[in-house]
Amino acid sequence: MSEHMSHEKPTVSILISGPSRTGKTTAANLLAERYGIDNIKIGELIRQETGIDNSHFVERALTVDQRMDAKQAEMITAATADQPFILEARLAAFLASNVRVDRWLPVVTILFWAPEGVRMERQLRKVLRDDPNSTVTLEDLRDGERDREARDFAQWR
């Protein structure tokens, strides 16, 4: 895009969902910077509230997830065209589809997806960038991610 073109603020909030390591955070950061709108990251809110590093599954009280789900649903139902935001959360689109209201909501949902192998390769590059001496393998990451997803799904049910 040309540097002379303006980046008009959108009139819809943008809900970005999908599995871990699909590029949600990168896209949310770019959009927030481009449009100068708030970028709410549910994973970060969980970390701030609980101290839990949820980059992998950690046992937590069901009430933590329930509070975050309620917070997302509240944000979605309160969305307005003049105060758009970005909401990055693995389940934001699902929660938006379950919000029952009698009015149109100014939100758009985007679902990111990438094959498991691609996601694990991204994670391995990040691990090795952060710790070049790491001995973690793609198989270790895959097994850990599968365990996390299975445990998260069980918690979400």
MDTraj code that builds the backbone (N, CA, C; nanometers):
import mdtraj as md
import numpy as np

residues = "MET SER GLU HIS MET SER HIS GLU LYS PRO THR VAL SER ILE LEU ILE SER GLY PRO SER ARG THR GLY LYS THR THR ALA ALA ASN LEU LEU ALA GLU ARG TYR GLY ILE ASP ASN ILE LYS ILE GLY GLU LEU ILE ARG GLN GLU THR GLY ILE ASP ASN SER HIS PHE VAL GLU ARG ALA LEU THR VAL ASP GLN ARG MET ASP ALA LYS GLN ALA GLU MET ILE THR ALA ALA THR ALA ASP GLN PRO PHE ILE LEU GLU ALA ARG LEU ALA ALA PHE LEU ALA SER ASN VAL ARG VAL ASP ARG TRP LEU PRO VAL VAL THR ILE LEU PHE TRP ALA PRO GLU GLY VAL ARG MET GLU ARG GLN LEU ARG LYS VAL LEU ARG ASP ASP PRO ASN SER THR VAL THR LEU GLU ASP LEU ARG ASP GLY GLU ARG ASP ARG GLU ALA ARG ASP PHE ALA GLN TRP ARG".split()
xyz = np.array([
    [0.0844, -0.1168, 0.0000],
    [0.0000, 0.0000, 0.0000],
    [0.0887, 0.1228, 0.0000],
    [0.0547, 0.2199, -0.0748],
    [0.1327, 0.3425, -0.0856],
    [0.1348, 0.4161, 0.0477],
    [0.2476, 0.4827, 0.0759],
    [0.2557, 0.5575, 0.2012],
    [0.1602, 0.6759, 0.2015],
    [0.1074, 0.7145, 0.0859],
    [0.0149, 0.8279, 0.0788],
    [-0.1299, 0.7864, 0.1004],
    [-0.1562, 0.6574, 0.0965],
    [-0.2926, 0.6109, 0.1191],
    [-0.3197, 0.6096, 0.2686],
    [-0.4395, 0.6523, 0.3074],
    [-0.4715, 0.6533, 0.4494],
    [-0.5183, 0.5143, 0.4921],
    [-0.5039, 0.4900, 0.6180],
    [-0.5502, 0.3654, 0.6769],
    [-0.6695, 0.4009, 0.7633],
    [-0.7827, 0.4127, 0.6982],
    [-0.9040, 0.4491, 0.7682],
    [-0.9396, 0.3428, 0.8710],
    [-0.9785, 0.3893, 0.9876],
    [-1.0170, 0.2965, 1.0940],
    [-1.1389, 0.2173, 1.0485],
    [-1.1362, 0.0846, 1.0687],
    [-1.2521, 0.0044, 1.0276],
    [-1.3746, 0.0370, 1.1131],
    [-1.4907, 0.0012, 1.0630],
    [-1.6149, 0.0228, 1.1370],
    [-1.6691, -0.1085, 1.1915],
    [-1.5844, -0.2089, 1.1945],
    [-1.6182, -0.3383, 1.2539],
    [-1.5026, -0.3820, 1.3431],
    [-1.5362, -0.4537, 1.4475],
    [-1.4329, -0.5162, 1.5290],
    [-1.3915, -0.6447, 1.4599],
    [-1.2674, -0.6825, 1.4778],
    [-1.2107, -0.7976, 1.4084],
    [-1.1783, -0.9052, 1.5113],
    [-1.2455, -1.0197, 1.4980],
    [-1.2239, -1.1319, 1.5883],
    [-1.1371, -1.2342, 1.5163],
    [-1.0199, -1.2623, 1.5699],
    [-0.9257, -1.3538, 1.5060],
    [-0.9163, -1.4806, 1.5901],
    [-0.9505, -1.5939, 1.5290],
    [-0.9525, -1.7230, 1.5984],
    [-0.8678, -1.8239, 1.5238],
    [-0.8411, -1.9346, 1.5897],
    [-0.7728, -2.0464, 1.5265],
    [-0.6784, -2.1135, 1.6228],
    [-0.6240, -2.2260, 1.5808],
    [-0.5299, -2.2996, 1.6656],
    [-0.4031, -2.2186, 1.6927],
    [-0.3284, -2.2644, 1.7890],
    [-0.1999, -2.2026, 1.8217],
    [-0.1063, -2.2061, 1.7018],
    [-0.0244, -2.1053, 1.6927],
    [0.0841, -2.0975, 1.5948],
    [0.0362, -2.0890, 1.4501],
    [-0.0783, -2.0228, 1.4294],
    [-0.1279, -2.0054, 1.2933],
    [-0.1092, -1.8626, 1.2435],
    [-0.0543, -1.7749, 1.3267],
    [-0.0303, -1.6372, 1.2846],
    [-0.1305, -1.5370, 1.3391],
    [-0.2140, -1.5776, 1.4345],
    [-0.3148, -1.4869, 1.4903],
    [-0.2507, -1.3633, 1.5523],
    [-0.1507, -1.3830, 1.6344],
    [-0.0878, -1.2706, 1.7036],
    [-0.0208, -1.1770, 1.6052],
    [0.0496, -1.2319, 1.5087],
    [0.1157, -1.1487, 1.4077],
    [0.0139, -1.0635, 1.3330],
    [-0.0943, -1.1262, 1.2883],
    [-0.1981, -1.0519, 1.2152],
    [-0.2634, -0.9480, 1.3041],
    [-0.2950, -0.9843, 1.4272],
    [-0.3590, -0.8896, 1.5193],
    [-0.2689, -0.7694, 1.5448],
    [-0.1410, -0.7942, 1.5655],
    [-0.0472, -0.6840, 1.5892],
    [-0.0385, -0.5914, 1.4682],
    [-0.0294, -0.6496, 1.3486],
    [-0.0214, -0.5676, 1.2270],
    [-0.1471, -0.4839, 1.2070],
    [-0.2629, -0.5445, 1.2255],
    [-0.3891, -0.4707, 1.2085],
    [-0.4048, -0.3612, 1.3129],
    [-0.3714, -0.3920, 1.4370],
    [-0.3826, -0.2925, 1.5439],
    [-0.2922, -0.1730, 1.5159],
    [-0.1715, -0.2015, 1.4714],
    [-0.0777, -0.0928, 1.4405],
    [-0.1254, -0.0123, 1.3198],
    [-0.1683, -0.0823, 1.2165],
    [-0.2118, -0.0151, 1.0947],
    [-0.3308, 0.0780, 1.1196],
    [-0.4269, 0.0300, 1.1978],
    [-0.5504, 0.1063, 1.2165],
    [-0.5575, 0.1814, 1.3486],
    [-0.4595, 0.1630, 1.4349],
    [-0.4585, 0.2355, 1.5611],
    [-0.5763, 0.2002, 1.6505],
    [-0.6109, 0.0710, 1.6556],
    [-0.7216, 0.0279, 1.7401],
    [-0.6720, -0.0712, 1.8447],
    [-0.7510, -0.0862, 1.9507],
    [-0.7127, -0.1755, 2.0599],
    [-0.6997, -0.3190, 2.0114],
    [-0.6026, -0.3877, 2.0692],
    [-0.5748, -0.5271, 2.0370],
    [-0.5839, -0.6059, 2.1675],
    [-0.6926, -0.6785, 2.1854],
    [-0.7140, -0.7541, 2.3081],
    [-0.6758, -0.8992, 2.2827],
    [-0.5825, -0.9483, 2.3626],
    [-0.5330, -1.0855, 2.3489],
    [-0.5765, -1.1635, 2.4721],
    [-0.6683, -1.2551, 2.4541],
    [-0.7216, -1.3295, 2.5670],
    [-0.6127, -1.4099, 2.6372],
    [-0.5223, -1.4696, 2.5616],
    [-0.4127, -1.5435, 2.6247],
    [-0.3310, -1.4551, 2.7172],
    [-0.3071, -1.3320, 2.6756],
    [-0.2318, -1.2378, 2.7587],
    [-0.3122, -1.1997, 2.8828],
    [-0.4423, -1.1822, 2.8686],
    [-0.5258, -1.1510, 2.9854],
    [-0.5225, -1.2652, 3.0866],
    [-0.5246, -1.3887, 3.0366],
    [-0.5152, -1.5042, 3.1274],
    [-0.3811, -1.5016, 3.2001],
    [-0.2724, -1.4750, 3.1266],
    [-0.1397, -1.4699, 3.1895],
    [-0.1347, -1.3604, 3.2965],
    [-0.1895, -1.2422, 3.2645],
    [-0.1877, -1.1313, 3.3606],
    [-0.2699, -1.1638, 3.4850],
    [-0.3845, -1.2247, 3.4656],
    [-0.4744, -1.2521, 3.5769],
    [-0.4265, -1.3667, 3.6650],
    [-0.3691, -1.4692, 3.6044],
    [-0.3391, -1.5910, 3.6794],
    [-0.1902, -1.6201, 3.6944],
    [-0.1074, -1.5584, 3.6106],
    [0.0340, -1.5928, 3.6109],
    [0.0629, -1.7205, 3.5347],
    [-0.0427, -1.7801, 3.4748],
    [-0.0280, -1.9044, 3.4001],
    [0.0302, -1.8755, 3.2625],
    [0.1375, -1.9459, 3.2268],
    [0.1900, -1.9397, 3.0909],
    [0.1096, -2.0397, 3.0093],
    [0.0120, -1.9904, 2.9350],
    [-0.0775, -2.0810, 2.8625],
    [-0.0302, -2.1107, 2.7215],
    [0.1006, -2.1012, 2.6981],
    [0.1531, -2.1437, 2.5685],
    [0.1500, -2.2962, 2.5589],
    [0.1276, -2.3605, 2.6718],
    [0.1039, -2.5041, 2.6777],
    [-0.0064, -2.5255, 2.7809],
    [-0.0651, -2.6416, 2.7844],
    [-0.1753, -2.6633, 2.8775],
    [-0.1245, -2.6635, 3.0202],
    [-0.1935, -2.5890, 3.1048],
    [-0.1648, -2.5868, 3.2480],
    [-0.2978, -2.6061, 3.3185],
    [-0.3006, -2.6952, 3.4176],
    [-0.4227, -2.7136, 3.4950],
    [-0.4643, -2.5783, 3.5509],
    [-0.5921, -2.5478, 3.5374],
    [-0.6440, -2.4227, 3.5896],
    [-0.7904, -2.4435, 3.6236],
    [-0.8370, -2.3600, 3.7109],
    [-0.9772, -2.3690, 3.7501],
    [-1.0658, -2.3387, 3.6295],
    [-1.1738, -2.4133, 3.6173],
    [-1.2690, -2.3910, 3.5095],
    [-1.3206, -2.2477, 3.5110],
    [-1.3241, -2.1864, 3.6272],
    [-1.3744, -2.0493, 3.6375],
    [-1.2872, -1.9502, 3.5593],
    [-1.1595, -1.9800, 3.5418],
    [-1.0725, -1.8917, 3.4625],
    [-1.1247, -1.8857, 3.3189],
    [-1.1479, -2.0022, 3.2586],
    [-1.1990, -2.0061, 3.1211],
    [-1.3388, -1.9451, 3.1135],
    [-1.4214, -1.9726, 3.2126],
    [-1.5573, -1.9182, 3.2120],
    [-1.5556, -1.7655, 3.2173],
    [-1.4675, -1.7093, 3.3001],
    [-1.4553, -1.5624, 3.3078],
    [-1.4077, -1.5045, 3.1748],
    [-1.3094, -1.5692, 3.1129],
    [-1.2574, -1.5186, 2.9855],
    [-1.3624, -1.5311, 2.8751],
    [-1.4370, -1.6417, 2.8744],
    [-1.5449, -1.6577, 2.7756],
    [-1.6509, -1.5499, 2.7946],
    [-1.6879, -1.5243, 2.9201],
    [-1.7884, -1.4216, 2.9483],
    [-1.7377, -1.2837, 2.9075],
    [-1.6091, -1.2576, 2.9317],
    [-1.5503, -1.1289, 2.8936],
    [-1.5561, -1.1118, 2.7415],
    [-1.5213, -1.2164, 2.6686],
    [-1.5261, -1.2086, 2.5226],
    [-1.6689, -1.1869, 2.4729],
    [-1.7635, -1.2627, 2.5281],
    [-1.9035, -1.2492, 2.4864],
    [-1.9542, -1.1081, 2.5145],
    [-1.9158, -1.0530, 2.6287],
    [-1.9567, -0.9162, 2.6633],
    [-1.8986, -0.8154, 2.5647],
    [-1.7697, -0.8318, 2.5326],
    [-1.7059, -0.7405, 2.4374],
    [-1.7740, -0.7486, 2.3011],
    [-1.8045, -0.8694, 2.2581],
    [-1.8659, -0.8895, 2.1267],
    [-2.0044, -0.8264, 2.1222],
    [-2.0851, -0.8484, 2.2244],
    [-2.2217, -0.7935, 2.2232],
    [-2.2226, -0.6424, 2.2417],
    [-2.1167, -0.5872, 2.3010],
    [-2.1089, -0.4422, 2.3208],
    [-2.0362, -0.3712, 2.2071],
    [-1.9911, -0.4450, 2.1072],
    [-1.9147, -0.3844, 1.9970],
    [-1.9963, -0.2760, 1.9275],
    [-1.9273, -0.1671, 1.8929],
    [-1.9909, -0.0580, 1.8184],
    [-1.9034, -0.0213, 1.6994],
    [-1.9658, 0.0363, 1.5992],
    [-1.8933, 0.0739, 1.4770],
    [-1.7929, 0.1863, 1.5022],
    [-1.8157, 0.2682, 1.6039],
    [-1.7250, 0.3806, 1.6272],
    [-1.6103, 0.3484, 1.7239],
    [-1.6138, 0.2321, 1.7872],
    [-1.5053, 0.1898, 1.8765],
    [-1.4609, 0.0469, 1.8434],
    [-1.4095, 0.0250, 1.7236],
    [-1.3697, -0.1111, 1.6866],
    [-1.2472, -0.1567, 1.7646],
    [-1.2319, -0.2853, 1.7734],
    [-1.1178, -0.3458, 1.8416],
    [-1.0822, -0.4750, 1.7696],
    [-0.9680, -0.5271, 1.8063],
    [-0.9268, -0.6590, 1.7586],
    [-0.9295, -0.7505, 1.8807],
    [-0.9913, -0.8650, 1.8656],
    [-0.9954, -0.9649, 1.9719],
    [-0.9282, -1.0897, 1.9179],
    [-0.8167, -1.1241, 1.9794],
    [-0.7423, -1.2437, 1.9387],
    [-0.7600, -1.3502, 2.0444],
    [-0.8268, -1.4578, 2.0059],
    [-0.8500, -1.5685, 2.0987],
    [-0.8840, -1.6922, 2.0179],
    [-0.8391, -1.8061, 2.0633],
    [-0.8623, -1.9284, 1.9872],
    [-1.0106, -1.9542, 1.9640],
    [-1.0969, -1.9093, 2.0550],
    [-1.2401, -1.9400, 2.0440],
    [-1.3275, -1.8185, 2.0138],
    [-1.2709, -1.7053, 1.9795],
    [-1.3506, -1.5838, 1.9602],
    [-1.4611, -1.6016, 1.8566],
    [-1.4310, -1.6638, 1.7437],
    [-1.5327, -1.6816, 1.6393],
    [-1.6436, -1.7739, 1.6879],
    [-1.6074, -1.8792, 1.7589],
    [-1.7069, -1.9710, 1.8141],
    [-1.7974, -1.8975, 1.9123],
    [-1.7365, -1.8192, 2.0014],
    [-1.8171, -1.7450, 2.0984],
    [-1.9080, -1.6441, 2.0283],
    [-1.8567, -1.5793, 1.9244],
    [-1.9395, -1.4835, 1.8505],
    [-2.0595, -1.5533, 1.7874],
    [-2.0392, -1.6740, 1.7388],
    [-2.1498, -1.7464, 1.6753],
    [-2.2550, -1.7887, 1.7768],
    [-2.2175, -1.7946, 1.9040],
    [-2.3108, -1.8347, 2.0084],
    [-2.3782, -1.7181, 2.0795],
    [-2.3322, -1.5964, 2.0512],
    [-2.3918, -1.4799, 2.1157],
    [-2.5275, -1.4547, 2.0503],
    [-2.6302, -1.4579, 2.1315],
    [-2.7658, -1.4385, 2.0799],
    [-2.8102, -1.2961, 2.1124],
    [-2.8264, -1.2160, 2.0087],
    [-2.8743, -1.0793, 2.0274],
    [-2.9792, -1.0494, 1.9218],
    [-3.0561, -0.9472, 1.9473],
    [-3.1619, -0.9090, 1.8545],
    [-3.1191, -0.7980, 1.7603],
    [-2.9894, -0.7754, 1.7492],
    [-2.9433, -0.6676, 1.6615],
    [-2.8190, -0.7119, 1.5856],
    [-2.7914, -0.6414, 1.4790],
    [-2.6710, -0.6652, 1.4005],
    [-2.5506, -0.6213, 1.4825],
    [-2.4450, -0.6983, 1.4780],
    [-2.3228, -0.6625, 1.5483],
    [-2.2148, -0.6245, 1.4477],
    [-2.1457, -0.5144, 1.4721],
    [-2.0384, -0.4729, 1.3812],
    [-1.9088, -0.5502, 1.4090],
    [-1.9124, -0.6798, 1.3800],
    [-1.7943, -0.7639, 1.3988],
    [-1.7750, -0.8512, 1.2754],
    [-1.6509, -0.8834, 1.2503],
    [-1.6168, -0.9786, 1.1454],
    [-1.5252, -1.0828, 1.2103],
    [-1.5455, -1.2079, 1.1747],
    [-1.4611, -1.3134, 1.2309],
    [-1.3689, -1.3689, 1.1235],
    [-1.2474, -1.3944, 1.1649],
    [-1.1472, -1.4518, 1.0760],
    [-1.0920, -1.5758, 1.1446],
    [-1.0947, -1.6869, 1.0751],
    [-1.0414, -1.8115, 1.1292],
    [-0.9091, -1.8415, 1.0601],
    [-0.8022, -1.8481, 1.1382],
    [-0.6714, -1.8841, 1.0851],
    [-0.6542, -2.0345, 1.1020],
    [-0.5878, -2.0944, 1.0070],
    [-0.5602, -2.2370, 1.0142],
    [-0.4321, -2.2648, 0.9393],
    [-0.3569, -2.3619, 0.9886],
    [-0.2379, -2.4115, 0.9191],
    [-0.2223, -2.5578, 0.9584],
    [-0.1690, -2.6401, 0.8686],
    [-0.1468, -2.7812, 0.9022],
    [-0.0565, -2.7941, 1.0250],
    [-0.0774, -2.9019, 1.0998],
    [-0.0011, -2.9248, 1.2214],
    [0.1501, -2.9180, 1.1966],
    [0.1972, -2.9794, 1.0889],
    [0.3407, -2.9788, 1.0601],
    [0.3956, -2.8384, 1.0421],
    [0.3228, -2.7538, 0.9747],
    [0.3647, -2.6147, 0.9543],
    [0.3681, -2.5410, 1.0878],
    [0.2662, -2.5638, 1.1696],
    [0.2615, -2.4969, 1.3004],
    [0.3784, -2.5399, 1.3883],
    [0.4120, -2.6676, 1.3849],
    [0.5213, -2.7162, 1.4685],
    [0.6566, -2.6675, 1.4166],
    [0.6718, -2.6575, 1.2844],
    [0.7957, -2.6020, 1.2297],
    [0.8125, -2.4572, 1.2732],
    [0.7043, -2.3804, 1.2740],
    [0.7096, -2.2411, 1.3218],
    [0.7529, -2.2376, 1.4676],
    [0.6938, -2.3272, 1.5469],
    [0.7281, -2.3307, 1.6884],
    [0.8736, -2.3702, 1.7091],
    [0.9236, -2.4671, 1.6323],
    [1.0634, -2.5090, 1.6453],
    [1.1565, -2.3926, 1.6114],
    [1.1269, -2.3191, 1.5050],
    [1.2102, -2.2020, 1.4709],
    [1.2128, -2.1020, 1.5860],
    [1.0980, -2.0794, 1.6493],
    [1.0908, -1.9863, 1.7621],
    [1.1723, -2.0379, 1.8799],
    [1.1580, -2.1659, 1.9123],
    [1.2326, -2.2254, 2.0232],
    [1.3826, -2.2102, 1.9984],
    [1.4265, -2.2433, 1.8771],
    [1.5697, -2.2365, 1.8462],
    [1.6207, -2.0932, 1.8389],
    [1.5356, -2.0013, 1.8005],
    [1.5732, -1.8599, 1.8011],
    [1.5936, -1.8134, 1.9459],
    [1.5030, -1.8568, 2.0358],
    [1.5119, -1.8174, 2.1766],
    [1.6226, -1.8917, 2.2511],
    [1.6484, -2.0176, 2.2115],
    [1.7499, -2.1004, 2.2772],
    [1.8189, -2.1872, 2.1721],
    [1.9251, -2.1344, 2.1105],
    [1.9935, -2.2089, 2.0039],
    [2.0467, -2.3453, 2.0473],
    [2.0629, -2.3692, 2.1772],
    [2.1147, -2.4966, 2.2267],
    [2.0044, -2.5963, 2.2604],
    [1.8806, -2.5603, 2.2351],
    [1.7692, -2.6494, 2.2673],
    [1.7805, -2.7799, 2.1889],
    [1.7416, -2.8896, 2.2532],
    [1.7430, -3.0201, 2.1874],
    [1.6012, -3.0677, 2.1545],
    [1.5032, -2.9806, 2.1683],
    [1.3642, -3.0175, 2.1405],
    [1.3499, -3.0567, 1.9931],
    [1.2642, -3.1532, 1.9680],
    [1.2421, -3.1991, 1.8311],
    [1.1007, -3.1634, 1.7860],
    [1.0783, -3.1749, 1.6563],
    [0.9432, -3.1545, 1.6036],
    [0.8445, -3.2520, 1.6682],
    [0.8896, -3.3745, 1.6905],
    [0.8033, -3.4746, 1.7529],
    [0.7666, -3.4349, 1.8954],
    [0.8642, -3.3812, 1.9704],
    [0.8356, -3.3336, 2.1064],
    [0.7292, -3.2247, 2.1028],
    [0.7464, -3.1296, 2.0125],
    [0.6518, -3.0185, 2.0012],
    [0.5142, -3.0688, 1.9594],
    [0.5129, -3.1597, 1.8620],
    [0.3853, -3.2157, 1.8145],
    [0.3119, -3.2866, 1.9272],
    [0.3842, -3.3700, 2.0007],
    [0.3218, -3.4440, 2.1108],
    [0.2702, -3.3481, 2.2175],
    [0.3486, -3.2461, 2.2486],
    [0.3052, -3.1471, 2.3475],
    [0.1830, -3.0696, 2.3009],
    [0.1804, -3.0324, 2.1741],
    [0.0666, -2.9579, 2.1203],
    [-0.0591, -3.0442, 2.1159],
    [-0.0439, -3.1699, 2.0780],
    [-0.1596, -3.2600, 2.0762],
    [-0.2158, -3.2786, 2.2167],
    [-0.1267, -3.2924, 2.3131],
    [-0.1713, -3.3057, 2.4522],
    [-0.2432, -3.1785, 2.4973],
    [-0.1848, -3.0635, 2.4664],
    [-0.2473, -2.9357, 2.5038],
    [-0.3859, -2.9227, 2.4427],
    [-0.3965, -2.9510, 2.3139],
    [-0.5252, -2.9369, 2.2463],
    [-0.6292, -3.0332, 2.3032],
    [-0.5893, -3.1569, 2.3309],
    [-0.6842, -3.2538, 2.3870],
    [-0.7317, -3.2090, 2.5247],
    [-0.6420, -3.1603, 2.6056],
    [-0.6781, -3.1152, 2.7401],
    [-0.7603, -2.9873, 2.7351],
    [-0.7257, -2.8964, 2.6430],
    [-0.8064, -2.7741, 2.6275],
    [-0.9482, -2.8100, 2.5842],
    [-0.9619, -2.8991, 2.4861],
    [-1.0952, -2.9373, 2.4386],
    [-1.1763, -2.9995, 2.5509],
    [-1.1110, -3.0827, 2.6318],
    [-1.1829, -3.1444, 2.7443],
    [-1.2290, -3.0363, 2.8421],
    [-1.1446, -2.9377, 2.8668],
    [-1.1801, -2.8268, 2.9578],
    [-1.2930, -2.7444, 2.8986],
    [-1.2887, -2.7182, 2.7677],
    [-1.3893, -2.6325, 2.7039],
    [-1.5258, -2.6983, 2.6980],
    [-1.5302, -2.8304, 2.6985],
    [-1.6600, -2.8989, 2.6929],
    [-1.7367, -2.8695, 2.8190],
])
top = md.Topology()
chain = top.add_chain()
for i, resn in enumerate(residues, 1):
    res = top.add_residue(resn, chain, resSeq=i)
    for name in ("N", "CA", "C"):
        top.add_atom(name, md.element.get_by_symbol(name[0]), res)
traj = md.Trajectory(xyz[None], top)
